[in-house]
Amino acid sequence: MKIRAALCCLAASGFLLSACSDDSGTIDEPDESATSQAAEEEAEAQAFDPPKEFDAGAGVALPPEAVQSKMNTTGVNVQRLPVALVGTKAFIATAGYLQIVDPATGEAFPDVVPASGTPMAPIVTTGMVGENPYEAPLAVEAGGTSLLVAPFIVTGTDGNYDLDVVGVDAASGEVAFDVPVDLPSISFSGYPHAEAAGESGGVVVISVGDQYTVAFDTAAQAKVWEKASAPTVVTGDVVISSSPSGDYTYDAFAIADGSPRWQGKDIGLDDLYATYSIQAAGPNFFAVLGSNYTLTDGQLPYDMLFDAATGEPVAQDERDMSGVECRFDGQETVVCFYRGPDNWVAALDATTGEWLWDTETGVVGVNVTAVWHGVVYGVGANGPAALDARTGQDTGTAPGVAPYVVNEYAAVADTTTGTWGDGGVSVYPAIG
């Protein structure tokens, strides 16, 4: 089966001003009253792991920043939203501030902004859709505390562009640390954006534009290493990036200290015009997904799945994987899918790398919107649907909405219930 490579255009961005925070550089003692209140709120909300049904009539709208430039012109989400659900709160990343919203009430906490300088807006030149590069803040466990890590590009009094790394306590919404990190001076208009791309052992890998990598230790609250190349993939305990020599080879470094794991691996990208993407496929693997006629000079099958620890291939395929996206469910399954009329979906075991099922063998697919803890969420022939990630079979429940982001308490989905429609998103409580 050929999987057609066609992705939608994405929507334009906009950014607002926000209030300041004076917390910087140290983790303060937690506000006991705020932490206690947050614990009570989570105790009142019922958790389902995983949830299979949401109250479609109880949605609370999120601010417009939750979808800016992540929807196409018809209101369909085609990029991951800049939203993280942790506990009973929603965290929304933008260029200039981090928003925190209580999904139960829609109440907004004070915006969190970097303290060390003025946040840099993204480089927007045409006003076309898809120019907001900001991703969701990264949830990290550090010293028994759940933190949301959000990096910002800021300009200081000297006019240079630098990095500011902010950590927010997920339970209270309070700033835990705010640490400035120097970046090399550059001559043009600035680094376009910064993203927390992944973590291992409390060390967060921050991608600075397409030029630089900074590894930040959340316990020490300090940069631990840096490299003059952007991470291509962060998976398990390694960062994978292009080799300085080029020639379609890649290197891997340990997240903990930046030491080399493997170098100069040829992963089969021999054609200058190959259409491909390199993606994490759970904590053990990365996948090279592209056109089967441009990878490895058209020799089939081609190497598709690689061991992240060694860089060696572990599985081959001969299907056209252009436009395919793979997501780890956070437990034991990686689900790969193509959004389109075919509703092609497949799943592989995150430990062995073996395919478990796909829609080419008779499983009825959905247009996938999210994958979490053993459930594939999406839109099927009759509206929102949920599949068992291990088998591809229907879970037997009607989820009510098709989540883009989900945790044990709630889901972020389209504001127009059951459809892909009006360009806004709401949070819906889990009820089963």
C-alpha positions as CSV (number, residue, x, y, z in Angstrom):
1,M,0.0,0.0,0.0
2,K,1.2,3.5,-0.8
3,I,0.6,5.9,1.9
4,R,0.0,9.3,0.3
5,A,2.3,12.1,1.4
6,A,0.2,15.1,1.9
7,L,0.0,17.3,5.0
8,C,-2.2,20.3,5.5
9,C,-1.2,23.9,5.8
10,L,-1.0,25.2,9.3
11,A,-2.5,28.3,10.9
12,A,-1.0,31.7,11.8
13,S,0.3,32.7,15.2
14,G,-0.2,35.6,17.6
15,F,1.2,36.5,20.9
16,L,0.1,38.5,23.9
17,L,1.8,40.5,26.7
18,S,1.9,39.0,30.2
19,A,2.8,39.6,33.8
20,C,6.2,39.1,35.4
21,S,7.6,36.7,37.9
22,D,10.5,37.6,40.3
23,D,11.5,34.0,41.0
24,S,14.9,33.1,39.6
25,G,17.8,30.8,40.1
26,T,16.7,28.7,43.1
27,I,14.0,26.3,44.0
28,D,11.9,28.0,46.7
29,E,10.2,26.1,49.5
30,P,6.8,25.1,48.1
31,D,3.8,27.2,49.1
32,E,2.2,24.7,51.5
33,S,-1.3,26.2,51.1
34,A,-1.1,26.2,47.3
35,T,0.3,22.6,47.3
36,S,-2.4,21.4,49.7
37,Q,-5.2,23.0,47.6
38,A,-3.8,21.4,44.4
39,A,-3.7,18.0,46.1
40,E,-7.4,18.5,47.2
41,E,-8.4,19.4,43.7
42,E,-6.8,16.3,42.3
43,A,-8.4,14.2,45.0
44,E,-11.8,15.6,44.0
45,A,-11.2,14.9,40.3
46,Q,-11.6,11.2,39.5
47,A,-8.7,9.6,37.6
48,F,-9.0,7.0,34.9
49,D,-5.8,5.4,33.5
50,P,-6.4,5.3,30.7
51,P,-9.7,7.2,30.2
52,K,-12.0,5.9,27.5
53,E,-14.9,8.3,27.8
54,F,-15.1,12.0,28.3
55,D,-18.1,14.3,29.1
56,A,-18.6,16.0,25.8
57,G,-21.1,18.4,27.4
58,A,-18.8,19.8,30.0
59,G,-16.0,21.3,28.0
60,V,-14.2,24.4,29.2
61,A,-12.6,26.5,26.5
62,L,-8.9,27.1,26.5
63,P,-7.3,30.4,25.5
64,P,-6.6,30.9,21.7
65,E,-2.9,30.4,22.3
66,A,-3.7,26.7,22.7
67,V,-4.3,26.4,18.9
68,Q,-2.6,29.3,17.3
69,S,-0.9,28.2,14.1
70,K,-1.5,24.5,14.9
71,M,-4.8,24.3,12.9
72,N,-5.2,24.5,9.1
73,T,-7.6,26.9,7.4
74,T,-10.5,24.5,7.9
75,G,-10.0,24.2,11.6
76,V,-8.3,20.8,11.5
77,N,-5.4,20.2,13.9
78,V,-2.4,18.9,12.0
79,Q,0.4,19.7,14.5
80,R,0.8,18.9,18.1
81,L,-0.8,21.5,20.3
82,P,1.5,23.5,22.6
83,V,-0.5,22.2,25.6
84,A,0.5,19.8,28.4
85,L,-2.0,18.2,30.8
86,V,-0.3,17.4,34.2
87,G,-2.5,16.5,37.1
88,T,-5.6,18.8,37.0
89,K,-3.9,21.7,35.2
90,A,-3.3,22.7,31.6
91,F,0.0,24.3,30.7
92,I,0.2,26.3,27.4
93,A,3.5,27.4,25.9
94,T,4.0,30.5,23.8
95,A,7.0,32.6,22.7
96,G,6.7,35.0,25.6
97,Y,5.0,33.3,28.5
98,L,3.6,30.1,29.9
99,Q,-0.1,30.0,30.6
100,I,-1.6,27.9,33.3
101,V,-5.3,27.1,33.3
102,D,-7.6,25.1,35.7
103,P,-9.6,23.0,33.3
104,A,-12.4,22.5,35.7
105,T,-13.3,26.2,35.9
106,G,-11.4,27.8,33.1
107,E,-9.6,30.0,35.7
108,A,-6.2,31.3,34.6
109,F,-3.2,31.5,36.9
110,P,-0.8,34.4,36.5
111,D,1.3,34.0,33.3
112,V,4.8,32.8,33.9
113,V,7.4,34.9,32.0
114,P,11.2,34.7,31.9
115,A,13.0,37.0,34.3
116,S,16.3,37.5,32.6
117,G,15.2,39.4,29.5
118,T,12.6,40.3,26.9
119,P,11.2,37.2,25.2
120,M,11.8,37.0,21.5
121,A,8.8,36.6,19.3
122,P,9.1,33.9,16.5
123,I,10.4,35.1,13.2
124,V,7.2,35.5,11.2
125,T,7.7,36.9,7.7
126,T,4.7,36.2,5.6
127,G,1.7,35.8,7.9
128,M,1.0,32.4,6.3
129,V,-0.3,29.6,8.4
130,G,2.1,27.3,10.3
131,E,4.6,29.9,11.6
132,N,4.2,29.2,15.3
133,P,6.9,26.7,16.2
134,Y,6.2,26.4,19.9
135,E,5.7,23.0,21.4
136,A,4.2,21.9,24.7
137,P,6.2,22.4,27.9
138,L,8.0,19.2,29.0
139,A,6.8,17.4,32.2
140,V,9.8,16.2,34.3
141,E,10.0,14.4,37.6
142,A,12.7,16.1,39.7
143,G,13.4,15.2,43.3
144,G,9.8,13.8,43.8
145,T,8.3,17.0,42.3
146,S,6.5,17.2,38.9
147,L,7.9,20.1,37.0
148,L,6.9,21.7,33.7
149,V,10.0,23.0,31.9
150,A,9.6,25.8,29.4
151,P,12.6,27.4,27.6
152,F,12.5,31.0,26.2
153,I,14.8,32.9,23.9
154,V,15.3,36.4,25.4
155,T,17.3,39.5,24.7
156,G,19.3,41.0,27.5
157,T,20.4,44.6,28.1
158,D,23.5,43.9,26.0
159,G,21.3,43.1,23.0
160,N,22.4,39.5,22.7
161,Y,20.1,36.6,22.4
162,D,20.2,34.1,25.3
163,L,18.2,31.2,26.7
164,D,16.1,31.3,29.8
165,V,15.0,28.0,31.3
166,V,11.9,28.1,33.6
167,G,10.6,25.3,35.8
168,V,7.1,25.4,37.2
169,D,5.7,23.2,40.0
170,A,2.9,21.3,38.3
171,A,0.9,21.0,41.5
172,S,0.9,24.6,42.6
173,G,1.7,26.5,39.4
174,E,4.5,28.3,41.2
175,V,7.8,29.1,39.6
176,A,10.4,26.6,40.9
177,F,13.4,28.0,39.1
178,D,14.3,30.6,36.4
179,V,17.8,30.2,35.1
180,P,19.5,32.3,32.4
181,V,21.9,30.4,30.0
182,D,24.3,32.1,27.7
183,L,24.2,31.3,24.0
184,P,26.9,32.0,21.4
185,S,26.5,35.4,19.8
186,I,25.0,35.4,16.3
187,S,25.0,38.1,13.7
188,F,21.4,37.8,12.3
189,S,18.0,38.5,13.9
190,G,18.2,35.8,16.6
191,Y,17.5,32.2,17.3
192,P,14.0,31.4,16.1
193,H,12.7,29.4,19.1
194,A,13.6,27.0,21.8
195,E,12.0,23.7,22.6
196,A,12.3,21.2,25.5
197,A,12.8,18.2,23.2
198,G,13.1,15.4,25.8
199,E,14.8,14.3,29.0
200,S,16.4,11.5,30.9
201,G,17.2,11.4,34.6
202,G,16.1,15.0,35.1
203,V,18.4,16.3,32.4
204,V,16.4,18.2,29.8
205,V,17.5,18.5,26.2
206,I,16.7,21.9,24.7
207,S,16.7,22.5,21.0
208,V,17.6,26.1,20.2
209,G,16.3,26.8,16.7
210,D,18.0,24.5,14.2
211,Q,21.4,25.4,15.4
212,Y,22.2,24.4,18.9
213,T,21.6,21.9,21.8
214,V,21.7,22.7,25.5
215,A,21.4,20.0,28.2
216,F,20.0,21.4,31.4
217,D,20.0,19.6,34.8
218,T,16.8,20.4,36.7
219,A,18.3,19.3,40.0
220,A,21.4,21.3,39.7
221,Q,19.6,24.1,37.9
222,A,22.4,24.5,35.4
223,K,23.6,23.8,31.9
224,V,25.6,20.6,31.9
225,W,26.7,20.5,28.3
226,E,26.1,22.1,24.9
227,K,26.8,21.4,21.2
228,A,26.7,23.5,18.1
229,S,24.1,21.3,16.4
230,A,20.4,20.8,16.9
231,P,19.0,17.5,18.1
232,T,17.3,15.5,15.4
233,V,15.8,13.0,17.8
234,V,15.7,12.6,21.6
235,T,14.9,9.1,22.7
236,G,15.7,7.0,25.7
237,D,18.9,8.4,27.2
238,V,20.5,9.6,24.0
239,V,20.4,12.6,21.7
240,I,20.8,12.0,18.0
241,S,22.0,14.7,15.6
242,S,23.6,15.1,12.2
243,S,27.3,14.4,12.0
244,P,29.5,17.5,11.3
245,S,30.9,15.8,8.3
246,G,27.4,15.6,6.7
247,D,27.0,12.8,4.1
248,Y,23.7,11.8,5.7
249,T,25.4,10.3,8.8
250,Y,24.4,10.7,12.4
251,D,25.9,10.8,15.9
252,A,24.5,10.0,19.3
253,F,25.4,11.4,22.7
254,A,24.4,10.5,26.2
255,I,21.8,13.0,27.6
256,A,23.5,12.8,31.1
257,D,26.9,14.2,30.1
258,G,27.1,14.6,26.3
259,S,29.6,11.8,25.9
260,P,29.6,10.0,22.5
261,R,27.5,6.8,22.2
262,W,28.0,6.2,18.5
263,Q,29.2,8.3,15.6
264,G,29.1,8.5,11.8
265,K,26.2,6.0,11.3
266,D,24.8,5.8,7.8
267,I,21.0,5.2,8.2
268,G,20.3,4.9,4.5
269,L,19.6,8.5,3.5
270,D,21.5,8.3,0.2
271,D,19.3,10.5,-2.0
272,L,19.6,14.3,-1.8
273,Y,16.0,14.6,-2.7
274,A,14.6,12.0,-0.3
275,T,11.4,12.9,1.4
276,Y,11.8,11.5,5.0
277,S,11.5,12.2,8.7
278,I,13.5,10.8,11.6
279,Q,11.4,10.3,14.7
280,A,11.6,8.7,18.1
281,A,9.8,5.4,18.3
282,G,9.5,4.9,22.0
283,P,12.5,4.8,24.5
284,N,14.5,2.2,22.6
285,F,14.2,3.0,18.9
286,F,14.1,5.7,16.3
287,A,12.4,5.4,12.9
288,V,13.4,6.7,9.4
289,L,10.1,7.3,7.6
290,G,10.1,8.3,4.0
291,S,9.4,7.4,0.4
292,N,10.5,3.9,-0.4
293,Y,11.8,5.0,-3.8
294,T,14.2,7.6,-2.5
295,L,15.6,5.8,0.6
296,T,18.7,3.6,0.0
297,D,18.7,4.3,-3.7
298,G,15.4,2.5,-4.1
299,Q,16.6,-0.8,-2.8
300,L,13.7,-2.6,-1.0
301,P,13.2,-3.4,1.8
302,Y,14.9,-0.4,3.4
303,D,16.1,0.0,7.0
304,M,13.2,1.7,8.9
305,L,13.7,1.0,12.6
306,F,17.0,1.5,14.5
307,D,18.3,0.8,18.0
308,A,18.9,4.1,19.7
309,A,21.6,2.7,21.9
310,T,23.8,1.4,19.1
311,G,22.5,3.1,15.9
312,E,22.1,-0.3,14.3
313,P,19.1,-1.3,12.2
314,V,16.6,-3.7,13.8
315,A,13.8,-3.8,11.3
316,Q,13.1,-3.2,7.6
317,D,10.1,-2.2,5.6
318,E,9.2,-1.6,2.0
319,R,6.1,0.6,2.4
320,D,6.0,4.3,1.5
321,M,6.0,6.0,4.9
322,S,6.0,9.6,3.7
323,G,3.9,11.7,6.0
324,V,3.7,9.0,8.7
325,E,3.9,10.0,12.3
326,C,4.8,7.7,15.2
327,R,3.9,8.2,18.9
328,F,4.8,6.3,22.0
329,D,1.9,5.6,24.4
330,G,4.1,6.1,27.4
331,Q,4.0,2.4,28.3
332,E,4.7,-0.4,25.8
333,T,3.4,0.5,22.4
334,V,4.4,2.8,19.5
335,V,1.5,3.7,17.2
336,C,2.3,4.9,13.7
337,F,-0.3,6.5,11.5
338,Y,-1.1,8.6,8.4
339,R,-3.8,11.2,8.6
340,G,-5.8,10.9,5.4
341,P,-8.7,9.1,3.6
342,D,-7.1,5.7,4.2
343,N,-6.9,6.1,8.0
344,W,-3.8,3.9,7.9
345,V,-2.7,2.9,11.5
346,A,-0.2,0.4,12.7
347,A,1.4,-0.4,16.1
348,L,4.7,-1.9,17.1
349,D,6.1,-3.2,20.4
350,A,8.2,-0.6,22.1
351,T,10.6,-3.3,23.5
352,T,11.0,-5.7,20.6
353,G,10.3,-3.4,17.6
354,E,8.0,-6.0,16.1
355,W,4.8,-4.9,14.4
356,L,1.7,-5.9,16.4
357,W,-1.1,-5.0,13.9
358,D,-2.0,-2.6,11.1
359,T,-5.1,-1.6,9.1
360,E,-3.8,-3.5,6.0
361,T,-4.7,-6.7,7.8
362,G,-8.3,-5.9,8.3
363,V,-8.3,-3.7,11.5
364,V,-10.6,-0.8,11.0
365,G,-8.6,2.4,11.4
366,V,-9.3,5.9,12.8
367,N,-7.9,9.3,12.0
368,V,-5.6,9.3,14.9
369,T,-5.5,12.4,17.2
370,A,-3.7,11.0,20.3
371,V,-2.1,7.9,21.8
372,W,-1.9,7.4,25.6
373,H,-1.4,4.5,28.0
374,G,-2.7,1.7,25.7
375,V,-5.4,3.6,23.9
376,V,-5.5,5.1,20.4
377,Y,-7.9,8.0,20.2
378,G,-9.2,9.4,16.9
379,V,-12.2,10.0,14.6
380,G,-13.8,7.0,12.9
381,A,-16.6,6.6,10.5
382,N,-19.2,7.3,13.2
383,G,-17.3,10.1,15.1
384,P,-14.9,9.9,18.0
385,A,-13.5,6.4,18.6
386,A,-10.9,4.6,20.7
387,L,-8.8,1.5,19.9
388,D,-6.8,-0.8,22.0
389,A,-3.2,0.0,21.2
390,R,-2.0,-3.6,21.6
391,T,-4.6,-5.2,19.3
392,G,-6.2,-2.4,17.2
393,Q,-9.6,-3.5,18.3
394,D,-12.3,-1.0,19.3
395,T,-12.4,-0.5,23.1
396,G,-16.2,-0.8,23.1
397,T,-16.7,2.6,24.6
398,A,-17.7,5.9,22.8
399,P,-15.2,8.5,24.0
400,G,-17.4,11.4,23.2
401,V,-14.5,13.6,21.9
402,A,-11.3,12.9,20.0
403,P,-8.5,14.1,22.2
404,Y,-5.4,15.9,21.0
405,V,-3.9,15.8,24.5
406,V,-5.0,13.5,27.2
407,N,-4.2,12.4,30.8
408,E,-6.0,10.5,33.5
409,Y,-8.2,13.4,34.4
410,A,-9.1,15.1,31.1
411,A,-8.7,15.6,27.3
412,V,-8.1,18.6,25.1
413,A,-10.3,18.3,22.0
414,D,-12.2,20.5,19.5
415,T,-14.7,22.9,21.0
416,T,-17.3,21.8,18.5
417,T,-18.2,18.4,20.0
418,G,-17.4,15.4,17.9
419,T,-16.2,17.2,14.8
420,W,-13.1,18.9,13.5
421,G,-14.4,22.3,13.2
422,D,-14.3,25.7,14.6
423,G,-10.6,26.2,15.3
424,G,-10.8,26.3,19.1
425,V,-10.2,23.6,21.7
426,S,-11.7,22.9,25.1
427,V,-10.9,20.6,28.1
428,Y,-13.3,17.8,28.8
429,P,-13.3,15.8,32.1
430,A,-12.7,12.0,32.0
431,I,-15.8,10.1,33.2
432,G,-14.9,6.5,32.4
